[in-house]
């Protein structure tokens, strides 16, 4: 990122913070904390996605080498 981009992002963040404090801009909604069950489900989904990606990569590799 360019220096100008970083500078403008920082300036914008400061202005938005000031606007929020003055009540001109509504506060940023923070999502509720995740439950243990949600965290476990997310971990399972991630693991499944990683296994699927590994499987697809292996299949692609075999296909590229002429195996069917």
N, CA, C and O atoms as a GROMACS GRO file, in nm:
protein
  272
    1UNK      N    1   0.083  -0.120   0.000
    1UNK     CA    2   0.000   0.000   0.000
    1UNK      C    3   0.087   0.125   0.000
    1UNK      O    4   0.194   0.129   0.062
    2UNK      N    5   0.040   0.224  -0.069
    2UNK     CA    6   0.117   0.348  -0.075
    2UNK      C    7   0.103   0.427   0.054
    2UNK      O    8   0.008   0.407   0.130
    3UNK      N    9   0.197   0.515   0.077
    3UNK     CA   10   0.192   0.599   0.198
    3UNK      C   11   0.067   0.685   0.202
    3UNK      O   12   0.005   0.702   0.306
    4UNK      N   13   0.032   0.739   0.086
    4UNK     CA   14  -0.087   0.826   0.078
    4UNK      C   15  -0.211   0.747   0.117
    4UNK      O   16  -0.296   0.796   0.192
    5UNK      N   17  -0.222   0.624   0.067
    5UNK     CA   18  -0.337   0.539   0.098
    5UNK      C   19  -0.346   0.514   0.249
    5UNK      O   20  -0.452   0.527   0.309
    6UNK      N   21  -0.233   0.478   0.308
    6UNK     CA   22  -0.228   0.450   0.452
    6UNK      C   23  -0.265   0.578   0.531
    6UNK      O   24  -0.341   0.572   0.628
    7UNK      N   25  -0.210   0.691   0.489
    7UNK     CA   26  -0.238   0.818   0.557
    7UNK      C   27  -0.386   0.852   0.549
    7UNK      O   28  -0.446   0.890   0.650
    8UNK      N   29  -0.446   0.837   0.430
    8UNK     CA   30  -0.588   0.872   0.416
    8UNK      C   31  -0.676   0.775   0.495
    8UNK      O   32  -0.778   0.815   0.551
    9UNK      N   33  -0.637   0.647   0.501
    9UNK     CA   34  -0.714   0.549   0.580
    9UNK      C   35  -0.711   0.586   0.727
    9UNK      O   36  -0.814   0.581   0.795
   10UNK      N   37  -0.593   0.625   0.778
   10UNK     CA   38  -0.578   0.662   0.918
   10UNK      C   39  -0.658   0.789   0.948
   10UNK      O   40  -0.723   0.798   1.052
   11UNK      N   41  -0.653   0.886   0.857
   11UNK     CA   42  -0.726   1.011   0.875
   11UNK      C   43  -0.876   0.984   0.877
   11UNK      O   44  -0.948   1.037   0.962
   12UNK      N   45  -0.922   0.901   0.784
   12UNK     CA   46  -1.064   0.867   0.777
   12UNK      C   47  -1.109   0.797   0.906
   12UNK      O   48  -1.216   0.827   0.958
   13UNK      N   49  -1.027   0.705   0.956
   13UNK     CA   50  -1.061   0.634   1.080
   13UNK      C   51  -1.071   0.732   1.196
   13UNK      O   52  -1.161   0.720   1.280
   14UNK      N   53  -0.979   0.829   1.202
   14UNK     CA   54  -0.984   0.929   1.310
   14UNK      C   55  -1.108   1.015   1.300
   14UNK      O   56  -1.173   1.044   1.401
   15UNK      N   57  -1.143   1.056   1.179
   15UNK     CA   58  -1.262   1.139   1.159
   15UNK      C   59  -1.389   1.063   1.194
   15UNK      O   60  -1.481   1.118   1.255
   16UNK      N   61  -1.394   0.935   1.156
   16UNK     CA   62  -1.511   0.854   1.188
   16UNK      C   63  -1.524   0.834   1.339
   16UNK      O   64  -1.635   0.836   1.393
   17UNK      N   65  -1.410   0.814   1.405
   17UNK     CA   66  -1.411   0.799   1.552
   17UNK      C   67  -1.464   0.925   1.618
   17UNK      O   68  -1.545   0.918   1.711
   18UNK      N   69  -1.419   1.041   1.570
   18UNK     CA   70  -1.464   1.168   1.625
   18UNK      C   71  -1.614   1.186   1.600
   18UNK      O   72  -1.686   1.230   1.689
   19UNK      N   73  -1.660   1.151   1.480
   19UNK     CA   74  -1.803   1.163   1.446
   19UNK      C   75  -1.887   1.073   1.536
   19UNK      O   76  -1.996   1.111   1.579
   20UNK      N   77  -1.835   0.953   1.565
   20UNK     CA   78  -1.908   0.861   1.655
   20UNK      C   79  -1.917   0.919   1.796
   20UNK      O   80  -2.022   0.915   1.860
   21UNK      N   81  -1.804   0.974   1.844
   21UNK     CA   82  -1.804   1.030   1.979
   21UNK      C   83  -1.899   1.148   1.992
   21UNK      O   84  -1.959   1.168   2.098
   22UNK      N   85  -1.914   1.226   1.886
   22UNK     CA   86  -2.003   1.341   1.888
   22UNK      C   87  -2.148   1.300   1.859
   22UNK      O   88  -2.238   1.384   1.863
   23UNK      N   89  -2.169   1.174   1.829
   23UNK     CA   90  -2.303   1.125   1.805
   23UNK      C   91  -2.353   1.151   1.663
   23UNK      O   92  -2.472   1.138   1.636
   24UNK      N   93  -2.262   1.189   1.572
   24UNK     CA   94  -2.303   1.216   1.434
   24UNK      C   95  -2.312   1.088   1.352
   24UNK      O   96  -2.386   1.079   1.254
   25UNK      N   97  -2.235   0.989   1.394
   25UNK     CA   98  -2.234   0.862   1.322
   25UNK      C   99  -2.266   0.753   1.422
   25UNK      O  100  -2.215   0.753   1.534
   26UNK      N  101  -2.351   0.660   1.382
   26UNK     CA  102  -2.388   0.555   1.477
   26UNK      C  103  -2.269   0.465   1.507
   26UNK      O  104  -2.184   0.444   1.420
   27UNK      N  105  -2.261   0.411   1.628
   27UNK     CA  106  -2.147   0.326   1.666
   27UNK      C  107  -2.141   0.199   1.581
   27UNK      O  108  -2.243   0.152   1.530
   28UNK      N  109  -2.022   0.146   1.568
   28UNK     CA  110  -2.002   0.023   1.492
   28UNK      C  111  -2.060  -0.092   1.573
   28UNK      O  112  -2.028  -0.108   1.691
   29UNK      N  113  -2.145  -0.172   1.509
   29UNK     CA  114  -2.206  -0.286   1.578
   29UNK      C  115  -2.103  -0.397   1.591
   29UNK      O  116  -2.046  -0.441   1.491
   30UNK      N  117  -2.080  -0.442   1.712
   30UNK     CA  118  -1.988  -0.554   1.732
   30UNK      C  119  -2.072  -0.682   1.742
   30UNK      O  120  -2.171  -0.685   1.814
   31UNK      N  121  -2.032  -0.786   1.670
   31UNK     CA  122  -2.110  -0.909   1.675
   31UNK      C  123  -2.102  -0.973   1.814
   31UNK      O  124  -2.001  -0.960   1.883
   32UNK      N  125  -2.208  -1.042   1.855
   32UNK     CA  126  -2.203  -1.107   1.986
   32UNK      C  127  -2.094  -1.214   1.989
   32UNK      O  128  -2.064  -1.272   1.884
   33UNK      N  129  -2.036  -1.241   2.104
   33UNK     CA  130  -1.932  -1.344   2.110
   33UNK      C  131  -1.988  -1.481   2.070
   33UNK      O  132  -2.105  -1.512   2.096
   34UNK      N  133  -1.904  -1.561   2.007
   34UNK     CA  134  -1.949  -1.692   1.960
   34UNK      C  135  -1.957  -1.791   2.075
   34UNK      O  136  -1.879  -1.785   2.170
   35UNK      N  137  -2.053  -1.882   2.064
   35UNK     CA  138  -2.067  -1.986   2.166
   35UNK      C  139  -1.964  -2.095   2.139
   35UNK      O  140  -1.905  -2.101   2.031
   36UNK      N  141  -1.943  -2.179   2.238
   36UNK     CA  142  -1.848  -2.290   2.222
   36UNK      C  143  -1.888  -2.380   2.105
   36UNK      O  144  -1.804  -2.426   2.028
   37UNK      N  145  -2.018  -2.403   2.093
   37UNK     CA  146  -2.070  -2.487   1.983
   37UNK      C  147  -2.038  -2.425   1.847
   37UNK      O  148  -1.995  -2.494   1.755
   38UNK      N  149  -2.059  -2.293   1.835
   38UNK     CA  150  -2.029  -2.225   1.709
   38UNK      C  151  -1.880  -2.237   1.675
   38UNK      O  152  -1.844  -2.260   1.560
   39UNK      N  153  -1.796  -2.220   1.777
   39UNK     CA  154  -1.650  -2.231   1.755
   39UNK      C  155  -1.613  -2.372   1.709
   39UNK      O  156  -1.530  -2.388   1.619
   40UNK      N  157  -1.674  -2.473   1.770
   40UNK     CA  158  -1.646  -2.612   1.731
   40UNK      C  159  -1.692  -2.639   1.588
   40UNK      O  160  -1.622  -2.705   1.511
   41UNK      N  161  -1.812  -2.588   1.552
   41UNK     CA  162  -1.864  -2.607   1.417
   41UNK      C  163  -1.775  -2.538   1.314
   41UNK      O  164  -1.750  -2.592   1.206
   42UNK      N  165  -1.726  -2.418   1.348
   42UNK     CA  166  -1.637  -2.345   1.258
   42UNK      C  167  -1.507  -2.423   1.237
   42UNK      O  168  -1.456  -2.432   1.125
   43UNK      N  169  -1.455  -2.481   1.345
   43UNK     CA  170  -1.331  -2.559   1.337
   43UNK      C  171  -1.352  -2.682   1.248
   43UNK      O  172  -1.266  -2.718   1.167
   44UNK      N  173  -1.469  -2.748   1.264
   44UNK     CA  174  -1.501  -2.866   1.183
   44UNK      C  175  -1.511  -2.828   1.035
   44UNK      O  176  -1.456  -2.897   0.948
   45UNK      N  177  -1.581  -2.717   1.007
   45UNK     CA  178  -1.597  -2.670   0.869
   45UNK      C  179  -1.463  -2.640   0.806
   45UNK      O  180  -1.438  -2.673   0.690
   46UNK      N  181  -1.376  -2.576   0.884
   46UNK     CA  182  -1.243  -2.540   0.833
   46UNK      C  183  -1.164  -2.666   0.800
   46UNK      O  184  -1.099  -2.675   0.696
   47UNK      N  185  -1.171  -2.765   0.890
   47UNK     CA  186  -1.099  -2.890   0.870
   47UNK      C  187  -1.150  -2.961   0.745
   47UNK      O  188  -1.071  -3.012   0.665
   48UNK      N  189  -1.283  -2.965   0.728
   48UNK     CA  190  -1.342  -3.029   0.611
   48UNK      C  191  -1.298  -2.958   0.483
   48UNK      O  192  -1.264  -3.022   0.384
   49UNK      N  193  -1.299  -2.825   0.487
   49UNK     CA  194  -1.260  -2.746   0.369
   49UNK      C  195  -1.113  -2.771   0.334
   49UNK      O  196  -1.078  -2.782   0.217
   50UNK      N  197  -1.028  -2.781   0.437
   50UNK     CA  198  -0.886  -2.807   0.413
   50UNK      C  199  -0.866  -2.946   0.353
   50UNK      O  200  -0.786  -2.962   0.260
   51UNK      N  201  -0.938  -3.045   0.406
   51UNK     CA  202  -0.926  -3.182   0.353
   51UNK      C  203  -0.974  -3.188   0.208
   51UNK      O  204  -0.913  -3.254   0.124
   52UNK      N  205  -1.083  -3.118   0.180
   52UNK     CA  206  -1.137  -3.114   0.043
   52UNK      C  207  -1.037  -3.047  -0.052
   52UNK      O  208  -1.015  -3.094  -0.163
   53UNK      N  209  -0.977  -2.937  -0.007
   53UNK     CA  210  -0.879  -2.866  -0.090
   53UNK      C  211  -0.758  -2.956  -0.117
   53UNK      O  212  -0.705  -2.959  -0.228
   54UNK      N  213  -0.714  -3.030  -0.013
   54UNK     CA  214  -0.601  -3.121  -0.029
   54UNK      C  215  -0.635  -3.231  -0.130
   54UNK      O  216  -0.555  -3.266  -0.216
   55UNK      N  217  -0.758  -3.285  -0.117
   55UNK     CA  218  -0.804  -3.391  -0.208
   55UNK      C  219  -0.810  -3.340  -0.352
   55UNK      O  220  -0.766  -3.409  -0.444
   56UNK      N  221  -0.865  -3.219  -0.371
   56UNK     CA  222  -0.874  -3.162  -0.505
   56UNK      C  223  -0.736  -3.135  -0.564
   56UNK      O  224  -0.714  -3.157  -0.684
   57UNK      N  225  -0.645  -3.088  -0.481
   57UNK     CA  226  -0.508  -3.061  -0.527
   57UNK      C  227  -0.441  -3.191  -0.572
   57UNK      O  228  -0.372  -3.195  -0.674
   58UNK      N  229  -0.462  -3.297  -0.495
   58UNK     CA  230  -0.403  -3.426  -0.529
   58UNK      C  231  -0.463  -3.479  -0.659
   58UNK      O  232  -0.392  -3.530  -0.745
   59UNK      N  233  -0.596  -3.465  -0.673
   59UNK     CA  234  -0.664  -3.510  -0.794
   59UNK      C  235  -0.612  -3.432  -0.915
   59UNK      O  236  -0.590  -3.490  -1.021
   60UNK      N  237  -0.592  -3.302  -0.899
   60UNK     CA  238  -0.541  -3.218  -1.007
   60UNK      C  239  -0.399  -3.260  -1.046
   60UNK      O  240  -0.364  -3.265  -1.164
   61UNK      N  241  -0.320  -3.291  -0.944
   61UNK     CA  242  -0.182  -3.331  -0.966
   61UNK      C  243  -0.177  -3.463  -1.044
   61UNK      O  244  -0.100  -3.477  -1.140
   62UNK      N  245  -0.260  -3.559  -1.004
   62UNK     CA  246  -0.263  -3.688  -1.072
   62UNK      C  247  -0.310  -3.672  -1.216
   62UNK      O  248  -0.255  -3.734  -1.307
   63UNK      N  249  -0.410  -3.587  -1.236
   63UNK     CA  250  -0.464  -3.561  -1.369
   63UNK      C  251  -0.357  -3.500  -1.460
   63UNK      O  252  -0.346  -3.534  -1.577
   64UNK      N  253  -0.278  -3.408  -1.404
   64UNK     CA  254  -0.174  -3.340  -1.479
   64UNK      C  255  -0.064  -3.437  -1.522
   64UNK      O  256   0.000  -3.417  -1.626
   65UNK      N  257  -0.043  -3.542  -1.444
   65UNK     CA  258   0.061  -3.640  -1.476
   65UNK      C  259   0.010  -3.756  -1.561
   65UNK      O  260   0.080  -3.854  -1.583
   66UNK      N  261  -0.112  -3.742  -1.609
   66UNK     CA  262  -0.167  -3.841  -1.702
   66UNK      C  263  -0.232  -3.962  -1.638
   66UNK      O  264  -0.267  -4.056  -1.709
   67UNK      N  265  -0.248  -3.963  -1.507
   67UNK     CA  266  -0.319  -4.073  -1.440
   67UNK      C  267  -0.468  -4.043  -1.447
   67UNK      O  268  -0.509  -3.927  -1.443
   68UNK      N  269  -0.549  -4.149  -1.456
   68UNK     CA  270  -0.693  -4.122  -1.461
   68UNK      C  271  -0.766  -4.180  -1.342
   68UNK      O  272  -0.887  -4.165  -1.331
   0.00000   0.00000   0.00000
